[in-house]
Amino acid sequence: MAASAETSVGLSVIIPAYNEAERIGESLERVKEYCSRVHPDHEVIVADDGSRDDTAGVVLKHTNGWKQLQLMNLEHRGKGHATRMGVLASKGEWILCTDADLSTPIEQVESMLEVGERHPIVIGSRSVSGASVTHPPPFYRKVMGRVFNGIVKVLAVRGYADTQCGFKLFRRDAARDIFSRITLDGFAFDVETLYLAGRLGYSVAEVPVSWRNDERTKVKLYYDPPRMFLDVLKIRWRHGRGR
């Protein structure tokens, strides 16, 4: 599944997926329609994080007549691992990482590509001026997000209103440089990505996006927040010590 070093495409779309059989089919149809029309020189990689449902089967059905779509079958290790494997296997000059539910419409990559002319990394944000949020998450999730952002600013990276939005664009060289160093497998890998971008000297632009909350989130309230906190601590310990 790894891409050939001698070939490249204009845009790679990386979609990490875990138990997404109910949502991934509709998302792929939207990505196919958009990319075939606007970015015919593209590839789409679904990195299946060891799903226990029929996610892989749904993706394989969509490969019929769509040669640019690829499926990576991975062991279940987390969203960070799946995203990392997809990015490192990609061959796009620009690499978009997006969630399986397309909470941010795929079409918004166009404005990000324009910003990419000046910045090798462009991240979507739900919290900067101009962002639009439909069906906001419950109050407790908002509080949880604000607490996590505060921890991130103290322990890892400053200057970002939203590190966790699942819509990020990378120029190929920056993506390879950063993702080859990522160590976290869970949801906090986004923070590690931005931490490494700063350490390596890459310019990052944070731009407003439209975002739609889906209650079928994969974040587990009683399990993932403590783990994400510990992962943020690991970022400073691992990279601060030069590991």
BALOBA-1460 file (C-alpha; in Angstrom, 3 decimals):
// residues 243
<rec num="1" residu="m" x="0.000" y="0.000" z="0.000"/>
<rec num="2" residu="a" x="2.968" y="2.321" z="0.406"/>
<rec num="3" residu="a" x="3.313" y="4.915" z="-2.307"/>
<rec num="4" residu="s" x="6.071" y="4.845" z="-4.849"/>
<rec num="5" residu="a" x="8.782" y="7.435" z="-4.278"/>
<rec num="6" residu="e" x="8.901" y="8.158" z="-8.040"/>
<rec num="7" residu="t" x="5.238" y="9.130" z="-8.383"/>
<rec num="8" residu="s" x="3.146" y="11.900" z="-6.909"/>
<rec num="9" residu="v" x="-0.341" y="13.361" z="-7.105"/>
<rec num="10" residu="g" x="-1.654" y="16.830" z="-6.440"/>
<rec num="11" residu="l" x="-3.803" y="16.111" z="-3.393"/>
<rec num="12" residu="s" x="-3.925" y="13.223" z="-0.937"/>
<rec num="13" residu="v" x="-6.917" y="12.881" z="1.389"/>
<rec num="14" residu="i" x="-6.249" y="10.810" z="4.505"/>
<rec num="15" residu="i" x="-9.272" y="9.506" z="6.400"/>
<rec num="16" residu="p" x="-8.581" y="7.569" z="9.627"/>
<rec num="17" residu="a" x="-11.556" y="5.348" z="10.436"/>
<rec num="18" residu="y" x="-12.632" y="3.122" z="13.309"/>
<rec num="19" residu="n" x="-16.039" y="1.394" z="13.217"/>
<rec num="20" residu="e" x="-17.336" y="3.871" z="10.632"/>
<rec num="21" residu="a" x="-19.447" y="1.529" z="8.495"/>
<rec num="22" residu="e" x="-22.556" y="3.672" z="9.021"/>
<rec num="23" residu="r" x="-20.929" y="6.963" z="7.979"/>
<rec num="24" residu="i" x="-17.957" y="6.256" z="5.716"/>
<rec num="25" residu="g" x="-19.967" y="5.417" z="2.586"/>
<rec num="26" residu="e" x="-21.718" y="8.783" z="2.380"/>
<rec num="27" residu="s" x="-18.473" y="10.602" z="3.164"/>
<rec num="28" residu="l" x="-16.626" y="8.787" z="0.391"/>
<rec num="29" residu="e" x="-19.330" y="9.695" z="-2.112"/>
<rec num="30" residu="r" x="-18.894" y="13.378" z="-1.210"/>
<rec num="31" residu="v" x="-15.105" y="13.170" z="-1.445"/>
<rec num="32" residu="k" x="-15.255" y="11.350" z="-4.767"/>
<rec num="33" residu="e" x="-17.639" y="13.878" z="-6.308"/>
<rec num="34" residu="y" x="-15.546" y="16.812" z="-5.171"/>
<rec num="35" residu="c" x="-12.078" y="15.459" z="-5.951"/>
<rec num="36" residu="s" x="-13.069" y="14.033" z="-9.335"/>
<rec num="37" residu="r" x="-14.434" y="17.423" z="-10.319"/>
<rec num="38" residu="v" x="-11.892" y="19.806" z="-8.771"/>
<rec num="39" residu="h" x="-8.759" y="17.704" z="-8.144"/>
<rec num="40" residu="p" x="-8.721" y="14.854" z="-10.660"/>
<rec num="41" residu="d" x="-5.044" y="14.311" z="-9.800"/>
<rec num="42" residu="h" x="-5.824" y="12.966" z="-6.327"/>
<rec num="43" residu="e" x="-5.752" y="9.942" z="-4.077"/>
<rec num="44" residu="v" x="-7.857" y="9.011" z="-1.049"/>
<rec num="45" residu="i" x="-6.487" y="6.715" z="1.648"/>
<rec num="46" residu="v" x="-8.822" y="5.288" z="4.267"/>
<rec num="47" residu="a" x="-6.664" y="4.097" z="7.161"/>
<rec num="48" residu="d" x="-8.860" y="1.532" z="8.906"/>
<rec num="49" residu="d" x="-7.811" y="1.397" z="12.558"/>
<rec num="50" residu="g" x="-8.723" y="-2.273" z="13.086"/>
<rec num="51" residu="s" x="-12.481" y="-1.737" z="12.835"/>
<rec num="52" residu="r" x="-14.719" y="-4.466" z="14.232"/>
<rec num="53" residu="d" x="-17.613" y="-3.615" z="11.940"/>
<rec num="54" residu="d" x="-17.809" y="-3.631" z="8.128"/>
<rec num="55" residu="t" x="-15.882" y="-0.388" z="7.565"/>
<rec num="56" residu="a" x="-13.378" y="-2.162" z="5.312"/>
<rec num="57" residu="g" x="-16.141" y="-3.812" z="3.310"/>
<rec num="58" residu="v" x="-17.904" y="-0.504" z="2.681"/>
<rec num="59" residu="v" x="-14.650" y="1.109" z="1.547"/>
<rec num="60" residu="l" x="-13.826" y="-1.763" z="-0.782"/>
<rec num="61" residu="k" x="-17.215" y="-1.442" z="-2.461"/>
<rec num="62" residu="h" x="-16.370" y="2.152" z="-3.303"/>
<rec num="63" residu="t" x="-13.061" y="1.173" z="-4.928"/>
<rec num="64" residu="n" x="-15.051" y="-0.154" z="-7.890"/>
<rec num="65" residu="g" x="-14.534" y="2.441" z="-10.603"/>
<rec num="66" residu="w" x="-12.500" y="4.667" z="-8.310"/>
<rec num="67" residu="k" x="-8.872" y="3.706" z="-8.716"/>
<rec num="68" residu="q" x="-7.703" y="6.642" z="-6.596"/>
<rec num="69" residu="l" x="-9.265" y="5.151" z="-3.456"/>
<rec num="70" residu="q" x="-7.090" y="2.922" z="-1.271"/>
<rec num="71" residu="l" x="-7.751" y="0.979" z="1.925"/>
<rec num="72" residu="m" x="-5.118" y="0.413" z="4.598"/>
<rec num="73" residu="n" x="-5.928" y="-2.422" z="7.010"/>
<rec num="74" residu="l" x="-4.236" y="-1.665" z="10.330"/>
<rec num="75" residu="e" x="-4.262" y="-3.078" z="13.834"/>
<rec num="76" residu="h" x="-6.307" y="-1.101" z="16.346"/>
<rec num="77" residu="r" x="-3.926" y="1.389" z="17.959"/>
<rec num="78" residu="g" x="-5.732" y="4.719" z="17.739"/>
<rec num="79" residu="k" x="-6.510" y="7.656" z="15.483"/>
<rec num="80" residu="g" x="-2.992" y="9.034" z="15.735"/>
<rec num="81" residu="h" x="-1.440" y="5.793" z="14.492"/>
<rec num="82" residu="a" x="-3.940" y="5.429" z="11.654"/>
<rec num="83" residu="t" x="-3.401" y="9.021" z="10.519"/>
<rec num="84" residu="r" x="0.377" y="8.648" z="10.687"/>
<rec num="85" residu="m" x="0.349" y="5.477" z="8.581"/>
<rec num="86" residu="g" x="-1.912" y="7.102" z="6.000"/>
<rec num="87" residu="v" x="0.213" y="10.233" z="5.728"/>
<rec num="88" residu="l" x="3.478" y="8.326" z="5.402"/>
<rec num="89" residu="a" x="1.973" y="6.105" z="2.691"/>
<rec num="90" residu="s" x="0.618" y="9.040" z="0.711"/>
<rec num="91" residu="k" x="2.193" y="10.631" z="-2.351"/>
<rec num="92" residu="g" x="0.402" y="13.971" z="-2.583"/>
<rec num="93" residu="e" x="2.102" y="17.328" z="-2.957"/>
<rec num="94" residu="w" x="-0.536" y="18.452" z="-0.463"/>
<rec num="95" residu="i" x="-1.964" y="16.128" z="2.189"/>
<rec num="96" residu="l" x="-5.319" y="16.706" z="3.837"/>
<rec num="97" residu="c" x="-6.225" y="14.851" z="7.039"/>
<rec num="98" residu="t" x="-9.963" y="14.800" z="7.673"/>
<rec num="99" residu="d" x="-12.424" y="12.943" z="9.885"/>
<rec num="100" residu="a" x="-14.524" y="10.086" z="8.562"/>
<rec num="101" residu="d" x="-17.787" y="11.938" z="9.177"/>
<rec num="102" residu="l" x="-16.632" y="15.026" z="7.213"/>
<rec num="103" residu="s" x="-17.671" y="17.296" z="10.070"/>
<rec num="104" residu="t" x="-15.890" y="19.978" z="8.042"/>
<rec num="105" residu="p" x="-17.012" y="19.855" z="4.383"/>
<rec num="106" residu="i" x="-14.317" y="18.602" z="2.015"/>
<rec num="107" residu="e" x="-14.836" y="21.679" z="-0.182"/>
<rec num="108" residu="q" x="-13.195" y="23.884" z="2.425"/>
<rec num="109" residu="v" x="-9.796" y="22.547" z="1.482"/>
<rec num="110" residu="e" x="-9.867" y="25.094" z="-1.380"/>
<rec num="111" residu="s" x="-9.460" y="28.118" z="0.882"/>
<rec num="112" residu="m" x="-6.791" y="26.244" z="2.840"/>
<rec num="113" residu="l" x="-4.802" y="25.547" z="-0.319"/>
<rec num="114" residu="e" x="-4.787" y="29.286" z="-1.021"/>
<rec num="115" residu="v" x="-3.350" y="29.948" z="2.436"/>
<rec num="116" residu="g" x="-0.899" y="27.121" z="1.791"/>
<rec num="117" residu="e" x="0.865" y="29.310" z="-0.759"/>
<rec num="118" residu="r" x="2.334" y="31.121" z="2.274"/>
<rec num="119" residu="h" x="2.330" y="28.403" z="4.950"/>
<rec num="120" residu="p" x="3.327" y="24.719" z="4.693"/>
<rec num="121" residu="i" x="0.761" y="23.776" z="7.368"/>
<rec num="122" residu="v" x="-2.830" y="25.026" z="7.523"/>
<rec num="123" residu="i" x="-5.163" y="23.892" z="10.291"/>
<rec num="124" residu="g" x="-8.919" y="24.308" z="10.487"/>
<rec num="125" residu="s" x="-10.334" y="25.961" z="13.589"/>
<rec num="126" residu="r" x="-13.789" y="26.031" z="15.156"/>
<rec num="127" residu="s" x="-12.788" y="28.776" z="17.582"/>
<rec num="128" residu="v" x="-11.381" y="31.673" z="15.553"/>
<rec num="129" residu="s" x="-13.339" y="34.569" z="14.079"/>
<rec num="130" residu="g" x="-15.294" y="33.489" z="11.013"/>
<rec num="131" residu="a" x="-15.780" y="29.856" z="12.072"/>
<rec num="132" residu="s" x="-19.252" y="28.350" z="11.934"/>
<rec num="133" residu="v" x="-20.473" y="25.554" z="14.228"/>
<rec num="134" residu="t" x="-23.717" y="23.710" z="13.501"/>
<rec num="135" residu="h" x="-25.378" y="21.638" z="16.228"/>
<rec num="136" residu="p" x="-22.867" y="22.598" z="18.942"/>
<rec num="137" residu="p" x="-21.688" y="19.823" z="21.261"/>
<rec num="138" residu="p" x="-23.244" y="19.431" z="24.736"/>
<rec num="139" residu="f" x="-22.142" y="21.816" z="27.484"/>
<rec num="140" residu="y" x="-19.974" y="19.221" z="29.233"/>
<rec num="141" residu="r" x="-18.010" y="18.593" z="26.046"/>
<rec num="142" residu="k" x="-17.444" y="22.316" z="25.596"/>
<rec num="143" residu="v" x="-16.082" y="22.530" z="29.135"/>
<rec num="144" residu="m" x="-13.924" y="19.461" z="28.560"/>
<rec num="145" residu="g" x="-12.517" y="21.020" z="25.386"/>
<rec num="146" residu="r" x="-11.698" y="24.306" z="27.080"/>
<rec num="147" residu="v" x="-9.948" y="22.557" z="29.956"/>
<rec num="148" residu="f" x="-7.906" y="20.483" z="27.518"/>
<rec num="149" residu="n" x="-6.951" y="23.563" z="25.499"/>
<rec num="150" residu="g" x="-5.775" y="25.230" z="28.695"/>
<rec num="151" residu="i" x="-3.608" y="22.233" z="29.540"/>
<rec num="152" residu="v" x="-2.176" y="22.223" z="26.012"/>
<rec num="153" residu="k" x="-1.231" y="25.911" z="26.228"/>
<rec num="154" residu="v" x="0.535" y="25.403" z="29.542"/>
<rec num="155" residu="l" x="2.343" y="22.157" z="28.736"/>
<rec num="156" residu="a" x="2.837" y="21.960" z="24.974"/>
<rec num="157" residu="v" x="1.926" y="24.672" z="22.458"/>
<rec num="158" residu="r" x="0.617" y="28.216" z="22.638"/>
<rec num="159" residu="g" x="-0.998" y="30.418" z="20.062"/>
<rec num="160" residu="y" x="-3.720" y="28.067" z="18.778"/>
<rec num="161" residu="a" x="-7.424" y="28.457" z="19.493"/>
<rec num="162" residu="d" x="-8.250" y="24.898" z="18.404"/>
<rec num="163" residu="t" x="-5.687" y="22.093" z="18.196"/>
<rec num="164" residu="q" x="-8.213" y="19.249" z="17.865"/>
<rec num="165" residu="c" x="-10.230" y="20.117" z="14.763"/>
<rec num="166" residu="g" x="-9.866" y="17.124" z="12.464"/>
<rec num="167" residu="f" x="-9.212" y="19.118" z="9.288"/>
<rec num="168" residu="k" x="-5.530" y="19.832" z="8.665"/>
<rec num="169" residu="l" x="-3.524" y="20.400" z="5.488"/>
<rec num="170" residu="f" x="0.213" y="19.750" z="5.084"/>
<rec num="171" residu="r" x="2.704" y="20.358" z="2.314"/>
<rec num="172" residu="r" x="4.395" y="17.085" z="1.509"/>
<rec num="173" residu="d" x="7.841" y="17.879" z="2.908"/>
<rec num="174" residu="a" x="6.421" y="19.187" z="6.189"/>
<rec num="175" residu="a" x="4.108" y="16.197" z="6.548"/>
<rec num="176" residu="r" x="6.901" y="13.674" z="6.056"/>
<rec num="177" residu="d" x="9.234" y="15.535" z="8.396"/>
<rec num="178" residu="i" x="6.660" y="15.781" z="11.180"/>
<rec num="179" residu="f" x="4.755" y="12.508" z="10.933"/>
<rec num="180" residu="s" x="7.942" y="10.453" z="10.793"/>
<rec num="181" residu="r" x="8.589" y="11.759" z="14.326"/>
<rec num="182" residu="i" x="5.094" y="11.390" z="15.800"/>
<rec num="183" residu="t" x="5.021" y="8.994" z="18.766"/>
<rec num="184" residu="l" x="1.436" y="9.225" z="20.064"/>
<rec num="185" residu="d" x="-1.251" y="6.846" z="18.816"/>
<rec num="186" residu="g" x="-4.281" y="8.483" z="20.443"/>
<rec num="187" residu="f" x="-6.290" y="11.685" z="19.969"/>
<rec num="188" residu="a" x="-3.554" y="13.936" z="21.391"/>
<rec num="189" residu="f" x="-1.394" y="13.333" z="18.308"/>
<rec num="190" residu="d" x="-2.764" y="16.627" z="16.950"/>
<rec num="191" residu="v" x="-0.984" y="18.451" z="19.765"/>
<rec num="192" residu="e" x="2.230" y="16.550" z="19.103"/>
<rec num="193" residu="t" x="1.941" y="17.506" z="15.430"/>
<rec num="194" residu="l" x="1.809" y="21.212" z="16.253"/>
<rec num="195" residu="y" x="4.522" y="20.897" z="18.895"/>
<rec num="196" residu="l" x="6.869" y="19.308" z="16.361"/>
<rec num="197" residu="a" x="5.931" y="21.870" z="13.702"/>
<rec num="198" residu="g" x="7.119" y="24.578" z="16.054"/>
<rec num="199" residu="r" x="10.292" y="22.736" z="17.011"/>
<rec num="200" residu="l" x="11.127" y="22.130" z="13.360"/>
<rec num="201" residu="g" x="10.439" y="25.718" z="12.318"/>
<rec num="202" residu="y" x="7.375" y="25.248" z="10.112"/>
<rec num="203" residu="s" x="4.933" y="28.116" z="9.739"/>
<rec num="204" residu="v" x="1.358" y="27.186" z="10.705"/>
<rec num="205" residu="a" x="-1.779" y="29.119" z="9.750"/>
<rec num="206" residu="e" x="-5.023" y="28.623" z="11.685"/>
<rec num="207" residu="v" x="-8.092" y="29.382" z="9.564"/>
<rec num="208" residu="p" x="-11.832" y="29.352" z="10.312"/>
<rec num="209" residu="v" x="-13.914" y="26.450" z="9.033"/>
<rec num="210" residu="s" x="-17.500" y="25.308" z="9.139"/>
<rec num="211" residu="w" x="-17.992" y="22.383" z="11.478"/>
<rec num="212" residu="r" x="-20.961" y="20.178" z="12.275"/>
<rec num="213" residu="n" x="-21.088" y="18.287" z="15.548"/>
<rec num="214" residu="d" x="-21.934" y="14.582" z="15.320"/>
<rec num="215" residu="e" x="-23.041" y="12.950" z="18.566"/>
<rec num="216" residu="r" x="-21.575" y="9.650" z="17.373"/>
<rec num="217" residu="t" x="-18.119" y="10.860" z="18.367"/>
<rec num="218" residu="k" x="-15.451" y="8.265" z="19.068"/>
<rec num="219" residu="v" x="-14.131" y="10.192" z="22.089"/>
<rec num="220" residu="k" x="-15.082" y="8.289" z="25.254"/>
<rec num="221" residu="l" x="-15.898" y="10.710" z="28.062"/>
<rec num="222" residu="y" x="-14.503" y="8.671" z="30.961"/>
<rec num="223" residu="y" x="-11.508" y="7.182" z="29.176"/>
<rec num="224" residu="d" x="-10.003" y="9.515" z="26.598"/>
<rec num="225" residu="p" x="-9.625" y="12.856" z="28.464"/>
<rec num="226" residu="p" x="-7.298" y="11.430" z="31.178"/>
<rec num="227" residu="r" x="-5.336" y="9.581" z="28.531"/>
<rec num="228" residu="m" x="-5.027" y="12.736" z="26.422"/>
<rec num="229" residu="f" x="-3.737" y="14.646" z="29.450"/>
<rec num="230" residu="l" x="-1.048" y="12.022" z="30.024"/>
<rec num="231" residu="d" x="-0.175" y="12.089" z="26.331"/>
<rec num="232" residu="v" x="0.378" y="15.862" z="26.462"/>
<rec num="233" residu="l" x="2.837" y="15.277" z="29.300"/>
<rec num="234" residu="k" x="4.598" y="12.661" z="27.178"/>
<rec num="235" residu="i" x="5.123" y="15.166" z="24.353"/>
<rec num="236" residu="r" x="7.350" y="17.414" z="26.442"/>
<rec num="237" residu="w" x="9.136" y="14.493" z="28.054"/>
<rec num="238" residu="r" x="9.865" y="12.624" z="24.817"/>
<rec num="239" residu="h" x="10.802" y="15.487" z="22.521"/>
<rec num="240" residu="g" x="12.220" y="17.749" z="25.211"/>
<rec num="241" residu="r" x="14.718" y="15.022" z="26.036"/>
<rec num="242" residu="g" x="15.554" y="14.595" z="22.362"/>
<rec num="243" residu="r" x="14.062" y="11.126" z="22.143"/>
